[in-house]
Amino acid sequence: MAAVTNRGMAVMARIDHAAAAASVGMELRPTEVLVFGNPRAGTPLMQKAQTIGIDLPLRALVWQDADGATWLGYNDPQWLVSRHLASPGDSRAVDGMTQALAAVAEEATGGPAS
């Protein structure tokens, strides 16, 4: 979570799928969804196309594979813009989201985003 907050974003929710599985007697390797963002970046996109709000704030899935490696997956902000037919106008917000997500992924997993 520090990888997110150190970049000026707030963690708004954390969903622990492994804990949910354990609550019904099932096993699942560590698997969490983090919901995070910054209204200064997301609000202008929603002003252009409100439907992008279904995909904002940003989300990342963090999981551990069978070999113990940590992975992080997310939807590319450029794809979110095209999905909702939004024209970002000032692409700095989308570029900033893209760069922030790549940096979070690298810090959280110990390697570059792919």
N, C-alpha and C positions, 0 to 999 in steps of 0.2 A: 504494500500500500504506500510505502514511502516513495516508491518510484513514481507514483501518481501525484501525491501531494507535493513532492519536491518540484514539480513542474507547474504549480499553480492551479491544479485541478482538485476538486473535492470528490471523495468517495461517497456516493449516495446510497449504495446498497452493496451487500456482499451475500452471495447465495452459496451455501456450502452443500453441494450435492452429495458428498460423501457422508456428511452428518445426517442428511435426510434419508439416505439409504440405510444407515445404521439404525435410524429410528424405527425402521420396519424390519429389522433383522437381516438386512442385506449388506454385502460388502462392496465397496467401490474405492479404488485408489483415490488419493486426494484430487478433487475436481471442484473448482470454484468459479463462479462468475462474479466479476467486479463490475459495478455500474458506476461510472465516474464522468466528470466533465467540468466545463466552465461555461456559465451562461453567456459570457462575452463572446465566445466562439459559436455556440449553438444557436443563440437567439436570432442572429442575423440570417442564418440558414432557414430557421422556422418562419421568419418574416417573409422569405421568398417562396417557401413551399411548406405549409404547416404540417403536411403529412410526414415530413422527415422526423417529426417528433416521436414517431413510433420507434425510430432507431437512435434517438438521442434521449438521454445522455449516452455517451459511448459505452460499449461493453467489451469486456475481454474474458475469454475462457482460459483459465489456467489449470493445467492438469499434469499429473505425473504418469509416465508410461510404465510398462512392466519392467523396464531396466532401471527405473528410478530417475530418468531424465525429466526435467521440467519443461513444459511447452506452454506457449501462449498464442492464442488465435483471436483474431478480430476482423471485423469487416472494414475494408479500406474506405476512408471518408470520401474519396473520389467516387467510389462505387455508390455510396449512399446518396451523393448528390445526383448522380445519373439515374439512380433508381427512382428518385422522387421528382425527376424532371426539373430539378432546381438549377438555376443559374446562380452560382455563388456570388456573382458580381465581383467582389473583392476576394480573389482566390487565396489571399493571405491566411484567412481563417481556416480554410480547408487544408492548405499546405501546413499550417501550424499544427492542426490535429494530426495529420499524417506523420509529421516529424516527431510529435510528442508520443504517439502510439509506438513508433519504431524504437524510440529511446526507452520507453517503459518496457517493451518486449525484451530489448537487449539487457536491461538491468535485471529484470525478473528472471530471465533464463540463463544469464551469463554468456550470451552469444548474440550475434547480430540477427535482426529480424529477417525472415525469408518470405 
